[in-house]
Amino acid sequence: MSLSSEEVERYARHIVLREIGGPGQNKLKAARVLVIGAGGLGGPVLQYLAAAGVGTLGIADDDHVALSNLQRQVLFATADIGRPKAERAGAALAAINPHVAIVLHPMRIMADNAEGLIATYDIIVDGSDNFATRYAVSDACYHARRALVTGSMGTFDGAVTTLRPFESNAAGTPNPTYRCLFPEPPPEGSVPTCAEAGVLGALTGIVGSTMALEVIREIVGFGEGLVGRLLLMDTRSMRFETLRYAWDADNPLSGTAATAGT
């Protein structure tokens, strides 16, 4: 796969970076990335991955644009209200970069359909807003052996991590799963929704852009990624910190009980 003269000019600021260069840009062009959720987090992820030249972007979202979305979901405009998010996101990305193939999946990702879709992509990005989808996606990525970049937000805080639990670290210990970090979803109704608690609009751009950067690093292969590390962002104090977490032998996916039964 080679870059056209127009693509060379478009991605010139990437190509001059020693860590990316022509080979890295070709890796981006060859990559297939599925973004689950085209809202507050998924929007900036999609924008920056399209601009970066990721060859194929899948958009999975079954929601419609609402007026209350526009405070933070800057991928959409007022004229998009009432229209499907996946469709409008695809149109916006095509306007950003015509060299990117856009695949629409106007559906809600759940346990019964996650693995089949995920297996057709190289890297998965989870920007969903509900725990059922998060756990379904992380479990499916483990079984399909796909890297997962996942992010979440509170009212003024956010978090990002990368999961490759189907691999081991340099010491031979399995990489952690999402369930090593969060063993079980919280009880229903115990965590306020975005509509109930609110969210700082610009925060979605910070967290989503960080997720996009992590995807680019996963594809190209430079720097220290966030496998086994949870990046925490607190916009009240503008504090960023990284916490390490490890494989839990009791996790139901790759724990000792699970592997003993395989």
C-alpha positions in Angstrom: 0.0 0.0 0.0 1.5 3.3 -1.0 0.5 7.0 -0.5 -0.6 9.2 -3.4 1.0 12.5 -3.9 -2.0 14.2 -2.4 -1.8 12.0 0.6 1.9 12.7 1.0 1.1 16.4 1.1 -2.0 15.9 3.4 0.1 13.9 6.0 3.3 15.8 5.6 3.5 16.8 9.2 3.2 13.2 10.2 5.7 12.0 7.6 8.5 14.3 8.9 8.1 12.9 12.4 10.8 10.3 12.9 8.4 8.2 15.0 5.9 8.0 12.2 7.4 8.7 8.8 6.2 7.1 5.6 6.1 3.6 7.0 4.0 4.7 9.9 1.6 6.6 7.7 1.1 3.5 5.6 0.3 1.6 8.7 -2.4 4.1 9.5 -3.7 3.8 6.0 -3.9 0.1 6.2 -5.6 0.0 9.6 -9.2 -0.8 10.3 -10.6 0.9 13.5 -14.1 0.5 15.0 -15.3 3.3 17.1 -18.2 2.4 19.4 -20.3 5.5 20.2 -20.2 8.6 18.1 -21.0 11.0 20.9 -18.9 13.0 23.3 -15.9 10.7 23.3 -16.3 9.0 19.9 -16.7 12.3 18.1 -13.2 13.6 18.7 -11.8 10.1 18.3 -13.3 9.9 14.8 -12.3 13.4 13.8 -8.7 12.9 14.7 -8.4 9.4 13.3 -9.9 10.5 10.0 -7.6 13.5 9.8 -4.7 11.2 10.6 -5.4 9.0 7.7 -6.7 5.8 9.3 -7.8 3.8 6.2 -11.1 2.4 7.4 -13.2 3.8 10.2 -16.3 1.9 11.5 -18.9 3.9 13.4 -21.3 1.9 15.7 -24.1 4.0 17.1 -27.9 3.6 17.1 -28.7 7.0 18.6 -30.0 10.2 17.0 -28.6 13.7 17.4 -30.4 15.7 20.2 -30.2 19.4 21.0 -28.6 18.7 24.4 -25.8 16.8 22.6 -24.4 20.0 20.9 -22.9 21.4 24.1 -20.1 18.8 23.8 -20.5 16.7 20.6 -18.9 19.1 18.2 -19.0 16.6 15.3 -22.6 17.6 14.8 -24.4 20.8 13.9 -27.8 22.2 14.7 -29.1 21.0 11.3 -28.3 17.4 12.4 -30.8 17.4 15.2 -33.1 14.3 14.9 -30.9 12.5 12.4 -28.9 9.3 13.0 -25.5 9.9 14.7 -23.7 7.3 12.6 -25.0 8.8 9.4 -24.1 12.4 10.3 -20.8 11.4 11.7 -19.9 9.6 8.5 -20.8 12.6 6.4 -18.7 14.9 8.6 -15.7 12.5 8.4 -16.0 12.3 4.6 -15.7 16.0 4.5 -12.6 16.0 6.7 -10.8 13.3 4.6 -12.1 11.7 1.4 -9.2 9.1 1.5 -10.8 7.4 4.5 -13.4 4.6 4.0 -16.4 5.0 6.4 -18.4 2.0 7.4 -21.7 2.7 9.3 -23.1 0.3 11.9 -26.3 1.9 13.1 -26.7 -0.5 16.0 -26.3 -0.9 19.7 -23.3 -3.1 20.6 -24.3 -5.8 23.2 -23.1 -9.2 24.2 -25.0 -11.0 21.5 -23.5 -9.1 18.5 -20.2 -7.6 19.8 -17.7 -10.3 18.9 -18.8 -10.8 15.3 -18.4 -7.2 14.5 -15.3 -6.6 16.5 -13.5 -9.5 14.7 -13.6 -7.6 11.4 -11.5 -4.7 12.7 -7.9 -4.3 13.9 -8.4 -2.0 16.9 -11.5 -1.1 18.8 -12.3 2.2 20.6 -15.0 2.2 23.2 -16.6 5.6 23.8 -20.0 4.1 24.9 -22.0 5.6 27.7 -23.4 2.5 29.4 -21.8 -0.4 31.4 -23.5 -3.2 29.5 -21.8 -2.1 26.3 -18.4 -1.6 28.0 -18.3 -5.0 29.5 -19.7 -6.7 26.3 -17.0 -4.9 24.2 -14.1 -5.6 26.5 -15.1 -9.3 26.8 -15.5 -9.6 23.0 -12.2 -7.9 22.4 -10.5 -10.5 24.6 -12.1 -13.4 22.8 -11.4 -11.9 19.4 -7.8 -10.9 20.3 -8.3 -7.3 19.4 -6.7 -4.3 21.2 -9.2 -2.0 22.9 -8.7 1.6 23.8 -11.4 2.6 26.3 -12.3 5.9 27.9 -14.8 7.2 30.4 -15.9 10.5 31.9 -17.4 11.9 35.0 -18.6 15.5 35.5 -15.1 17.0 35.5 -12.9 14.0 35.2 -11.9 11.3 32.7 -9.9 8.2 32.3 -8.2 6.3 29.4 -6.5 2.9 29.2 -5.6 0.3 26.6 -6.3 -3.4 26.9 -4.4 -6.2 25.3 -5.2 -9.1 27.7 -4.7 -11.8 25.1 -0.9 -11.0 25.3 1.7 -11.2 28.2 4.1 -8.6 29.4 7.9 -8.8 29.3 7.9 -10.8 32.5 5.5 -13.4 31.1 2.5 -12.3 33.2 -0.7 -11.9 31.3 -1.8 -8.3 30.6 -4.8 -7.2 32.6 -8.4 -7.4 31.4 -11.0 -4.7 31.9 -12.4 -7.0 34.6 -9.1 -6.9 36.4 -9.5 -3.1 36.7 -13.3 -3.1 37.3 -14.4 -6.7 38.2 -18.2 -6.0 37.9 -20.4 -3.2 36.7 -21.9 -1.0 39.5 -25.4 -1.7 40.7 -28.1 -0.3 38.3 -28.8 3.3 39.0 -25.9 3.8 41.4 -23.9 6.0 38.9 -25.7 9.1 37.7 -26.1 9.4 33.9 -24.7 12.4 32.0 -28.2 13.8 31.8 -28.5 13.6 35.6 -25.1 14.7 36.7 -24.0 16.9 33.8 -20.6 17.0 32.1 -18.1 19.7 31.2 -18.3 20.0 27.4 -14.6 20.6 26.6 -13.7 17.6 28.8 -15.0 15.3 26.1 -12.5 16.7 23.6 -9.6 16.2 26.0 -10.5 12.6 26.8 -11.5 11.7 23.2 -8.3 13.3 21.7 -6.2 11.3 24.2 -8.0 8.1 23.1 -7.3 9.0 19.4 -3.6 9.5 20.2 -3.5 6.2 22.0 -5.0 4.5 18.9 -2.4 6.1 16.6 0.4 4.9 18.9 -1.0 1.4 18.9 -1.1 1.4 15.1 2.3 3.0 14.5 4.1 1.5 17.5 6.0 4.3 19.3 6.3 5.4 22.9 4.9 3.6 26.0 1.3 2.8 25.6 -1.4 2.6 28.3 -1.5 -1.2 28.7 -1.6 -1.8 32.4 -1.8 1.9 33.1 -4.9 4.0 33.7 -4.5 7.7 32.8 -6.7 9.9 35.1 -7.6 13.5 34.3 -9.0 15.9 36.8 -10.0 19.2 35.2 -11.0 20.9 38.5 -7.3 21.0 39.4 -5.9 20.3 35.9 -4.1 17.3 37.3 -3.1 14.3 35.2 -1.7 11.1 36.7 -1.2 7.5 35.7 -1.9 4.6 37.9 -0.6 1.1 37.2 -2.9 -2.0 37.5 -2.1 -5.6 36.9 -3.6 -9.0 36.0 -6.0 -10.4 38.6 -5.8 -14.2 38.8 -9.5 -14.2 39.8 -10.8 -12.4 36.7 -13.3 -14.6 34.7 -11.6 -14.2 31.3 -7.9 -15.0 31.7 -7.8 -15.9 35.4 -6.5 -19.2 36.8 -10.0 -20.7 37.1 -10.9 -19.7 33.5 -7.7 -21.0 32.0 -7.9 -24.2 34.0 -11.3 -25.0 32.4 -10.1 -24.5 28.8 
